[in-house]
Amino acid sequence: MSLTHDVLIVGGGMVGGSLALALRRSGLRVGLIEARPFPTGNAPAFDDRVIALSLGSRRIMQGLGLWEDLAPEATAIRRIHVSDRGHFGATRIDCADEGVEALGYVAELRAMGAVLTHHFERDEAEPELIMPATLVDLEQDADAVRVTVERGSGERDELAARLLVAADGTHSPVRERLGIAVQREDYGQTAVIANVATERSHDGVAYERFTEHGPLAMLPMSDGRCSLVWTHRSEDAEARMAQDDDAFRADLQQAFGWRLGAITRVGRRASYPLALWRSAADYQGRCVLIGNAAHTLHPVAGQGLNLGLRDVAVLAELLWEAAHRGRDPGSAVLLARFSEWRRADLRFTAGYTDFLVRLFSNPWPPLAHARAAGLIVVDRLPPLRHALARRNMGLAGRQPLLGRGLSPLERIARWAS
Ligand SMILES: Cc1cc2nc3c(=O)[nH]c(=O)nc-3n(C[C@H](O)[C@H](O)[C@H](O)COP(=O)(O)OP(=O)(O)OC[C@H]3O[C@@H](n4cnc5c(N)ncnc54)[C@H](O)[C@@H]3O)c2cc1C
């Protein structure tokens, strides 16, 4: 069977969709296979979650040409305040101290889906949208990956490409078909999310508070609202979800405190069971895993999508380079370079997130005192705080072009000159 594409991407969530847009004008024939119908706006990949985007992710979106449309929907995080309920000590990170205009931005995942949709509609030629279509079979040899997709109508199509990118989420059917093992650690925790209104303005401050139930984040949002992500032991989450609004509000007030005055309203709640998923390999043959398919993290540090977008930025750069030099986009050399480039960031971010969850979910008193001391130390030691802030902003390590807000087209222009 002859090749139908150079690159096939499975999964049109935020990660797969961003990669598809990043490869426009690269000269590669790209197909995006997504099980849900287009437009993407109402799919589960773009549900009620509210995302803290790092400054690095903002730059990636700038490079992709998406930021201009997302900016009016995004709220800047100017300060981060981390505290441990019932203990003294807090860590504060301020954008002025870091020399940046914002530490990150908060935006609704649904708004991001709408921006992706808008960009797909604006340039209908690229990428080819193969949706609704579910990948049902996959095989590969030395030269190509062949997949079977089932269209919404029930018809089956055979497609073949040099590279298959799995951006098909936590339960990744591609990863399963490839037989790549996954390490799964269940935290026994569930995140309860809702938008809340408060008496006082959030003033661009993101609060992370560790409570006896689990970590609680209040992120600054548009219209003066805050986005709540409140982690509970899974056995307590059902009761929390079933509470009426007044009881929920009272408990939240007690856990969060009065930094924003009274909590005046709580919107619709949703819940997500939390686990750490780490794929044993990030590529096999001509297939590569990115985003949640490769790594799914606890949302405590707000890093999951940010990490996925950094996968996109690196892979896009390597694929642009391959296209420009006429090289095979699915070669073992290219995929090994991708894996190598991403390794340190992935290990650090997954390890650091896991460490925070375990450290702050443990009620053992000596540990609680050590934690409080740790928050004070970070607060008083600018070099340590600065290093942590750079990590959280996604600015540590070697940055691909997109991570610097530049489009790969600029690199091509430089090569050409
Ligand atoms: C409560 C909560 C809060 C969070 N907060 C943050 C935050 O503040 N900051 C942050 O960076 N991250 C955050 N995250 C993480 C973030 O939401 C995810 O990392 C991100 O949305 C994953 O995107 P993805 O595109 O990799 O996967 P998904 O969004 O799961 O997309 C996968 C896509 O693949 C498609 N698909 C699956 N199988 C097939 C198939 N066989 N054929 C075709 N298509 C298929 C699906 O339909 C889906 O559209 C949070 C997560 C949670 C749960």
The ligand as an SDF file (V2000), in Angstrom:
LIG
                    3D

 53 58  0  0  0  0  0  0  0  0999 V2000
   -8.8410   18.4550   37.2040 C   0  0  0  0  0  0  0  0  0  0  0  0
   -7.7070   18.6750   36.2590 C   0  0  0  0  0  0  0  0  0  0  0  0
   -7.0630   19.9080   36.2170 C   0  0  0  0  0  0  0  0  0  0  0  0
   -5.9760   20.1080   35.3520 C   0  0  0  0  0  0  0  0  0  0  0  0
   -5.3380   21.3190   35.3820 N   0  0  0  0  0  0  0  0  0  0  0  0
   -4.2490   21.5010   34.5920 C   0  0  0  0  0  0  0  0  0  0  0  0
   -3.5380   22.7490   34.6190 C   0  0  0  0  0  0  0  0  0  0  0  0
   -3.8800   23.6590   35.3660 O   0  0  0  0  0  0  0  0  0  0  0  0
   -2.4470   22.8830   33.8040 N   0  0  0  0  0  0  0  0  0  0  0  0
   -2.0400   21.8860   32.9610 C   0  0  0  0  0  0  0  0  0  0  0  0
   -1.0390   22.0740   32.2340 O   0  0  0  0  0  0  0  0  0  0  0  0
   -2.7070   20.7050   32.8990 N   0  0  0  0  0  0  0  0  0  0  0  0
   -3.7860   20.4890   33.6830 C   0  0  0  0  0  0  0  0  0  0  0  0
   -4.4740   19.2990   33.6280 N   0  0  0  0  0  0  0  0  0  0  0  0
   -4.0270   18.2640   32.6520 C   0  0  0  0  0  0  0  0  0  0  0  0
   -4.6070   18.5020   31.2470 C   0  0  0  0  0  0  0  0  0  0  0  0
   -5.9980   18.6790   31.3030 O   0  0  0  0  0  0  0  0  0  0  0  0
   -4.2630   17.3230   30.3360 C   0  0  0  0  0  0  0  0  0  0  0  0
   -2.8830   17.0340   30.4560 O   0  0  0  0  0  0  0  0  0  0  0  0
   -4.5440   17.6210   28.8630 C   0  0  0  0  0  0  0  0  0  0  0  0
   -5.8350   18.1380   28.6860 O   0  0  0  0  0  0  0  0  0  0  0  0
   -4.3330   16.3320   28.0270 C   0  0  0  0  0  0  0  0  0  0  0  0
   -4.5000   16.6000   26.6430 O   0  0  0  0  0  0  0  0  0  0  0  0
   -4.2370   15.4760   25.5290 P   0  0  0  0  0  0  0  0  0  0  0  0
   -4.5340   16.1360   24.2230 O   0  0  0  0  0  0  0  0  0  0  0  0
   -2.9040   14.8380   25.7410 O   0  0  0  0  0  0  0  0  0  0  0  0
   -5.3010   14.3050   25.8230 O   0  0  0  0  0  0  0  0  0  0  0  0
   -6.9000   14.3280   25.6910 P   0  0  0  0  0  0  0  0  0  0  0  0
   -7.4490   15.6620   25.9950 O   0  0  0  0  0  0  0  0  0  0  0  0
   -7.3900   13.1710   26.5090 O   0  0  0  0  0  0  0  0  0  0  0  0
   -7.1840   14.0310   24.1300 O   0  0  0  0  0  0  0  0  0  0  0  0
   -7.1090   12.7490   23.5750 C   0  0  0  0  0  0  0  0  0  0  0  0
   -7.9710   12.7060   22.3180 C   0  0  0  0  0  0  0  0  0  0  0  0
   -7.7620   11.4520   21.6490 O   0  0  0  0  0  0  0  0  0  0  0  0
   -8.9960   11.0050   21.1210 C   0  0  0  0  0  0  0  0  0  0  0  0
   -8.9030    9.5360   20.9430 N   0  0  0  0  0  0  0  0  0  0  0  0
   -8.7100    8.5950   21.9040 C   0  0  0  0  0  0  0  0  0  0  0  0
   -8.6610    7.3710   21.3370 N   0  0  0  0  0  0  0  0  0  0  0  0
   -8.8400    7.5330   20.0080 C   0  0  0  0  0  0  0  0  0  0  0  0
   -8.8900    6.6130   18.8890 C   0  0  0  0  0  0  0  0  0  0  0  0
   -8.7700    5.2900   19.0360 N   0  0  0  0  0  0  0  0  0  0  0  0
   -9.0800    7.1270   17.6540 N   0  0  0  0  0  0  0  0  0  0  0  0
   -9.2160    8.4790   17.4610 C   0  0  0  0  0  0  0  0  0  0  0  0
   -9.1700    9.3670   18.4910 N   0  0  0  0  0  0  0  0  0  0  0  0
   -8.9810    8.9060   19.7510 C   0  0  0  0  0  0  0  0  0  0  0  0
  -10.0210   11.4420   22.1800 C   0  0  0  0  0  0  0  0  0  0  0  0
  -11.3340   11.5210   21.6370 O   0  0  0  0  0  0  0  0  0  0  0  0
   -9.4680   12.8020   22.6050 C   0  0  0  0  0  0  0  0  0  0  0  0
  -10.0360   13.8670   21.8640 O   0  0  0  0  0  0  0  0  0  0  0  0
   -5.5480   19.0650   34.4890 C   0  0  0  0  0  0  0  0  0  0  0  0
   -6.2050   17.8320   34.5080 C   0  0  0  0  0  0  0  0  0  0  0  0
   -7.2610   17.6270   35.3890 C   0  0  0  0  0  0  0  0  0  0  0  0
   -7.9460   16.2770   35.4180 C   0  0  0  0  0  0  0  0  0  0  0  0
  1  2  1  0
  2  3  1  0
  2 52  2  0
  3  4  2  0
  4  5  1  0
  4 50  1  0
  5  6  2  0
  6  7  1  0
  6 13  1  0
  7  8  2  0
  7  9  1  0
  9 10  1  0
 10 11  2  0
 10 12  1  0
 12 13  2  0
 13 14  1  0
 14 15  1  0
 14 50  1  0
 15 16  1  0
 16 17  1  0
 16 18  1  0
 18 19  1  0
 18 20  1  0
 20 21  1  0
 20 22  1  0
 22 23  1  0
 23 24  1  0
 24 25  2  0
 24 26  1  0
 24 27  1  0
 27 28  1  0
 28 29  2  0
 28 30  1  0
 28 31  1  0
 31 32  1  0
 32 33  1  0
 33 34  1  0
 33 48  1  0
 34 35  1  0
 35 36  1  0
 35 46  1  0
 36 37  1  0
 36 45  1  0
 37 38  2  0
 38 39  1  0
 39 40  1  0
 39 45  2  0
 40 41  1  0
 40 42  2  0
 42 43  1  0
 43 44  2  0
 44 45  1  0
 46 47  1  0
 46 48  1  0
 48 49  1  0
 50 51  2  0
 51 52  1  0
 52 53  1  0
M  END
$$$$
